[in-house]
């Protein structure tokens, strides 16, 4: 991304440094006020829109005032009742979002993988031939002296058809990323989008590991999204059996260690009515579905077969991150026992986009003890389900989930009484996430004065809230996706460790990151072209084109066909459209005060107002408001 000119840069740097002080967060003290205010003012409504969603768009505060704050919160807790037709229409432009996993692999990823293997085999054969001939130049890669070909040289070797196959494989994750931006910016179901992001982050998987990218769309669409206001145990079970999670934390290759007792396929495959149960299409002999008999067998020595053995990665994160929490008192032996319980939980034909399957021949059928609970030997998949039941209902899990939700919605250090009440509700309702969320977002602590702007926005929250505050029309979300990856340090689906991205201020507050946010805001209001290209015209640039309904008609006074054509061509080049005149027609005190009221709920420090007073153009005024320390908080 291109940086500001020196005078503007210095002002931004000073404002960023001041923001470090203003963004410092202290512990939030529990309050004894009432919950939802009966007569909320604009400040309270802005607070709710910033916490339950990604901030207000122009007109949102007035809309909530008309419908009532309680009604708005209830609607957000029941998103299926909220119409979202505009977003649905936009998402139709991304065909891979609706594909089944099998279709996505067959049509998009498998052809690219096959082509990649063929190219690698061809290059290897050429290298061998060159080595045999003693002539490195005969590799056929377009390189000399046997040096490896560059990615660009490899691309040049592709036929147009091969390029289309590779582009399709790259387009699928890009469509998912653009859709995530559009959902967050456009959706009327704001709480649902916040919770999808929260629970994906809680059950994090990394797009850059193996075949995770091929299962990512299914993971968010079918595993995370349907359960964010449902039952925690069902969400936990869905993630445990998700191929994305099985790949990411390696449980798909975890199997009973050498010498352990395993399970053989059931001799009795009878279905209902005593008739033999036919093997399902594609079912591999030796894999057992729930309800089939499983017989322990002693392993036979296979000296020439590599032993993968037990993998503890998923078991450890399942307890430490997904359920109990790091300080719950479990031991390393509990990790080992849970890993043994989950052996055999794997993926059926992953190269074809297969789903979860339990393989008894890989399952450790010995006796286990998890968290003091005995698991008798000779059991199969059902003991994994029993372990998930145990973890989901554990008091430590209730506290851990309550703390994380309160941390997301209230404060980095949430009040303990609120965490206790939310944990109690979790236990009473057996993990009803809608009711646990309700306890938190309607609590006195949520509406307490010291909860206001107590949270610092993550980069994702910032870019989405900036787009919403500017009422941006996102023609192409790819520039925002790129900015998150290259400049703001939060690539979508790109968090490598299983912890997910941090929700606390200390991870995101520093002078460099705040300066990057300000530059993003400047580029946002210039149409996103600099985000897309990394270079461009003068900072601030020309004002973005008007929307189609605001373009002058050819027969209107002062208009002509050539002017209309230029406007339309300019608009077509802009990936992001912002109506500058609607936000700030000029840089006068009146425009500045109106913008502060609309974007910052009327509250800005003297230092921020002084900085805004130096804005040279309406674009600068809007961008500096979006880059202000106050806007970095929610």
N, C-alpha and C positions, 0 to 999 in steps of 0.2 A: 504494500500500500504506500502511496506517495505521501510524504509528510508536508506540513505547512511551511509557508515562507517564514524566514527568521523572526520578524516582529510578532507574528501570530504564534509561532512556535514558542517564543519566550513566554508569552502570556499564558499559553496552554500549559507549559511546564510549571509556571508558578501556581496556576490553578490546580494542577495535579498534585503538587507538593502540599498545598493547603488541604487538598482532599484527603491526604493521608491522615491528617489530624482529625478532620471532621468525620472520617469513616471509622475511626477507632471505636470499637463496641465494648461496652462493659456488661456485666451480668444484669439480667432483668429480674427485678424483684416482684414477687407475686402481689397482686392487688385484690382488694375485696370489693371492687365496683361491681355493678350489674354486668350481665353479658351483652347481648345485642342492644345497642341504644335505641330508645323509642323514637327519638327525633335526631337522627344522625346528620351532621353537617357534611360539607364537601370533603373536609379533611378525613373524616371517618370512612366515607364511601371510597375515597381514593385509597385509603389503607386496605380496605377489603378487596378492591380491584387489583391492588398490587400483590396481595398475598394469595388470594384464591385464583388469580390469573396472572397475566403478564402485563398488567397495567391498563389504564383507561385509554380508549380512543376518544377523539372528539365526539361529544354527545353521550358517552356512556354514563357519566355521573348524573346527568339529568334523567336518563332512562331509569337508573336505579332509584333515584328520588321518586319518580312517578310510581314505580311498581312496589316500592318498599324494600328495605334492606333484608328483612326476614324472608320475604318471598323470594328475593334474589338468591339468598344463600340456600334456601330449600330447593330451588330450581337447579342450582349448580350441583347439589348433592344427588339429584335425579336427572342426569344428563339426557337420558333417552326421551324425556319430555320436551327437550329443547330442539327446535328446528334448526338445521344447519345446512340448508340447501346450497348456499353460495360456496361454502367450502367443498361440499360433495361434488359440485360441478367443476371446481378447479382441479380436484384430485383425479378426475376422469382423464386428464391429460397424461397421467402416469400409468400405463397399462400393466406394468409389473406388480403394482400394489395389490391388484385383485387376483393375481395368478396363484393357483395352488402350489405347494412346494414341489410336487412332482413335475408340474408344468413348467415352473420357473427353471428347474434344473434341466429338463429335457430341451427346452427351447432356447435357453440363454446360457447357462453355465457349462453344461456338458459339451456342447459343440466347441466352446472356447477352450475348455480343458483338453479335449481330444486334439484340437489343432495345436495347442501348445506342446503336447507330448510328441506329436508328429514332427514339429519343427525341431524339438530338442533331439529326437532320434536322428533326424536328417543331419543336423549339425554335428552330432557325435560321429556318425558314419563318415562324414566329410573329413572330420579331424583325424579319424583313424586312417582313412585313405591317404591323407596328406602326410601323416607320420610315416606310413609304410613307404611312400614315394620319396620321403625326405624333402618335401617341398611344402612349407607352411602356407605358401600363397595359394595352394590348391584347396583350401578349406571351403571355398565357395561362399564365405561370409562377407566378402567385400573388404576384408582387412588384410594387412600385410604383416609378415613376420610372425604369424600365428597369434596375434593379439586378439583377445575376445572382442566380438562385435559390440558396439554401443546399442542401447535401446532404439535410437533413431535408425541405425543401420538395419536392425532387425525389422523395424516397421517398414522400411523401404523395400524389404524383400517380400512383403505380404502382397497378395493380389487384392483387388478391390473387394472381392467377396470375403476374403480372410479378414480384412480390416473391419468390415461390417460385423463380423462375428465377435471380434475383440471389443469393438465399440459397444455392442449390445451387452456384453458382460460387464463393462464399466458403467453403462447407463443404469443398470438395475440398482446398485447401491446409491448412485447419485439421485435417482428418483426418490428413493426412501429418504435421503437427507433433505432434498428440497421439500418433500411432503411434510417433514417434521417442522421446518420453518413455517410453511404455509398454515399448517394446523395451529401452531402456537399463535401466529399473527391473526388469522382469520376466524378461528372457531368461536362460536357462541358458547360452546361447552368448555369454558376456560379451566374450571377446576379439573375436569377430566384430563385435559392436556397436561396440566401441572402434575397430576398424579401419575400419568403414564411416564412422564420424564422421571419423577421421583422413584417409582418402582422399577423402572428399567435400570436406573442408577444403583438401586439397592441390590438388584439381581444382575449386576453388570456382566456383560460379555464384550469382547474386543473384536472389532471388525477385521483387524489385521492378523488374526490367528487362524491359520488353516482354512477349513471350510465354513467357519463361522459366518463369513459374509454371505454364503449361499443360503443360510438359514435365518438371516437377520430379519428379513421382512416377516416371515412366519412367526418369529419369536416375539416381535413387538405387537403384531396384529392379533395373533391367536393365543399367545401365552400371557402377555402382560396386559394389554388393553382390556380384555373382557373381565378381568378380576380386580381392577384397581379400587372399585367400591364394593367388592364382593367379600368372599371368605378367605382369610389368610391361608388356611390349610389347603384350600383348592389352588390358590396361587403358588404356594410352595410346591405342591405336587406337580403342577404344570411345568414349573421351571426345572424340577428334578428330572423330568422325563423329556425335556426339550433337547433335541439334537444340538442346538446352539450351545447350551450349557454343558452338555456331555462332551462336546468337542473342546470348549474353552477351558474347562477345568479337568480334562483328560480322563473323566470317569468312563468314557466309552472304551478305553483300553485297559481298565482295571479288572483284574481277574484273580482268582484264588491263587495264592502262592504255591510254589512247587511243594508237593507232599501233603497239601490240604485235602480234606474230603470235599468232593463236589457233588452236584446233582446230575443224574442222568435223565433222559426224556421219560415221561410217564408211560408205563405199560398199558394203563387204562386210559384210552382217549375217548371215552364215551361221552356223548352229549345228552341232550334231553331224551327221555323215553328209552334209555338203555342202548341206543344205536351207536355204533362207532362214529366218532367225530372226525369228519374229513379235514385234512390239512388245508388251511386257507391258502389261496393263491399267493405264491411268493414266500410262504412260510418255510423257513429252513429246518430240515429235520434236526431235532435236538433242541429247538427253542420251544419254550413252554409259555403258554398264555395263562392268565389267572384262571384258577379253577381246575387245572390239570394236575394229576398226581405227579409228584416228584420223588425220585428214589435216590438216596445217597449212594455214591459209588466211590471206591478207592481209586486214586489216580494210577494210571499205568505209566511206567517210565518211557520217556521219549527223548533219548539223548541228543538227537539231531534237531530238535525243535526249539527255537528260542523261547524263553520264558519271560513274558512281560511283567507278570506279578502284580502285586498290590500297588495302587496309586492312591495316595492320601489327599491329593489336592482338593477335590470337591468336598470330601468329608470335613476337612479343616475349615474351609470357607463356609460350608453349610452351617456349622456351629458358630464360628467366630463372627461372620458377617450377616448371614441370612436369618439366623434365629436367635441363639442365646446371647450373643455379644462376647466381647473379648474377656471380660472379667466375670464370667458366669461360674467359674470354678471347675470346669471340665479339665481333664488331663490329656496328655499325649496318648495314653492308652485308650481313652474314649475315642480319640480321633482314629486310631487303628481299628477299633471295634466297629465304628461306623463305616469305615472304608470296607471292611470285610462284609458287613451287612449289604452294602451297595454293589458288591461285585456282581457281574452279570447284567447290570443295567447299561445297555449299550444301544447302538443304532443299527437298524436293519438296512443293509445295502446303501450306505451313505452316498456312494458315487451316483446313485439314481434318485437321490433326494428322499431316501427312506426315513421312516419315523422310529420312535422308541421301540425297543424289543428287550425282553428279558431272556438271557441265554443261560440255562441252568448248568451247562457244562463248564461255565466260567465262574459259577457262584461258589463261594466258600460256605459249605453247609455245616461247619462246626458250630459248637456252642459259643455264645458271645455274651458279654455283659456291658451294657451301655448306660452310663449315668446311674449305675447301681441297679438297673433293671435287667433281669436275665432273659436272654433270647435262646430258647432251646435249639439244639441242633436239628438238622433234617428239614429245615424250612427254606423257602425260596423267596420269590418276589414279595410275598406277603409280609416278610419281616422288614423289608425296606419301607413298606407302607406303614407298618407299626412304628418304625423309628421316626418317620416323618410326623406321625400322630404325637409321639412323645415329645418331639422338639417343638411342634407348633403349640402344644398345650402347656409347655413349661412356663412357670412364672417369670423366669429370666427373659424368655422371648417376649412376653407381654411388656415388660419394662423396656427392653431394647427397641421394640417397634414403636412404643409410645414416645420414647425419647427422640427417636429419629424424626417422627412425624411432627412433634412439637418443635424440634430444631428447625425443620423446614418452614413451618408456618408462623412461629412465634419469635424465637431468638436463638442465637448460637449456643447460649447456655440457658435452656428453658427452665422456668420455675418448677421446682420439684413437686409441689402440690398438684400442678397441672399434669405432669408426667404420671404421678400416682393415680389420678382420676382416670386418665386415658388408659393406663395399664389395667385398672380395675374393670373398665368397660370392655376392654379386649377380652379379659377372662370371662366376664359375665355373659358376653355374647358369643363366646367361642370363636373369637377372631373376626367379628363383623367389622370390616374396614370402613364401611359407610358410617357406622355409629361411632367408631373411634375417632374418625375424622371430624364428625359433627361435634363431639365433645371439645375438641381442640379449637375449631374455628368459630365456635359460639361461646367460648369461655371468657370470663372476666379478664384473664391474663392476655388473651388475644387482643382485646379492645383497650387494654391499659395504656395510659399515656406514654409510658416508657417502652412500649412495644412499637410505637410509631417510628418508622425508618430505623428499626433496630437491626435489620438484615441488609447485607451488601449483596447486590445482584451478581450472579455468576456471569461470565461473558455471554452465555446463551440467553439468560434472562435479560441482559442489557440490550442485545441487538434486537430481540423480539419486542421488548417494551419501547425501544426507540422507534421501531417501525410502526408500532401501534400509535404512539404519541404523535408521530408525524403524519398519521393516516396514510401511510405509504401504500401505493398500488404496486405490488411486487409482480412484475411481468415475468421475471426470471429470478429465482431464489439462489441460483448458483453463486453469484458474487458474495452473498452473505455466508453461504457454506464455506467458500474459500477464505473469507476473512476470519471466520472462527478457527479454521485450520492453520492459517499461516501467520496471523497477526495477533489474535486474541488468546491463543493457547488452549482452546477447548474444542478440538475437532469432534464433530458429531460421531457418536458410536466409536470414538477413538481413544477411550481411556483404557490403557493396557492393564493396570493392576485391578484385581477383583474388588477393591474398595469402592470403585466408582469415583466420580468427581466430588471434590469437597464441597460442602454447603456452607462453610464458615468463612468469615472475612479474611482470616490470615492467609488463606490460599490465593486470594485474588487482589489484595490491596498492596500496591507499590506504585512508585511514580511512573515507571515504564508502562505498566498495564493501563493506568488511567490515561496516560498520553495516547496510547493506542486506541482507547475507547473514544477519545475526543476526535482523533483523526477519522475513525469509522463514522462518527456522527457527521463530520464535514463531508465525507464522501457519500453518505446516505442521501443528504439533501442535494447533491449534485447528480443524482440519478444512478449511482452505483457503478458508473463506468470505471472509475479509478480502482474500485475494489476488484473489478473483473480483470483489468489489464495491468494493474500495478504501476501505471503511469498515466499521464493524460494532460489535460490543459491546466490552466491556472487554477490554483486552489480556490474553491468557491464557485468557479466556473460560471457559465451562463445559467440563468434560471431554467429549471426543467420545463419541458413543454406542458401545455395544458392538457386536461383530459379531453377525450373526443367530444363530449357534450359541451365543452367550453371553447372549442375551436371556432374561429370566425367563419361564417358561411360565405361562400363566394359572392353572394349578392348583398352581403351586409355592408354597411358604410365602412369604408376604409379597408375593405378586404379584397383580395384578388386570388385567382386560382394558384398563382405561383407561390404566394405566401402560405396558403393552405397546404400545398404540396410540401413545402419546406418544413412546416410544423409537423405534418404527418410523418415525414421521413425521420425527423429528429426524434419523435416519440417512439418510432419503431426501433431506434438504436438504443434507447434507454431501458436497462433491465429493471429499474425502479423509478416510479413516478411519484413525486411529492409536489403538492400544490403549495408553493411558497407563499403566494398572496393570501391564501386562506389562513395560514399560520401567522405570518408576519409580513404585512404589505410593505413595511419600511422599518427603519431602525429608531423610530421616535420612542419617547418615554411611554406613550400610550401602547404602542405595539409590544414593547418590552414587558410592560406590566400585564398586558393581556396574555402574553406567552407564559410568563411566570405563573399566572393563575391557572392556565390550562394544563401546563406540563408539570409544574412543581407544587400544585395545590396552593399557590399564592405565597409559599414560604421559601425564601431564599436569603442567604446570609448577605451581609454588607459587601463582603469580598466578591461574592458571585454577582451581585447587582452591579458592582463597579466594573467587573470584567465584561458583563453583558453590555454595559454602557459604551464600551469601546468597539463594539462590533461595527465593521465597515460596511457590511451588506446584510440584507435579510437572511441570506444563507448562513452567514457567520453567526448571526443572532440565534437562529434556531439550533445550529450545531453546538454552540457554546452552552446553550440551555440543556441540550441533551447530554453534553459532556460534563456538566456541573457536578460537584460532589453530591448535591442533594438528589440528583436523578440517579446516581449510582446506588442509592438506597431504596429499599422497598419496605 
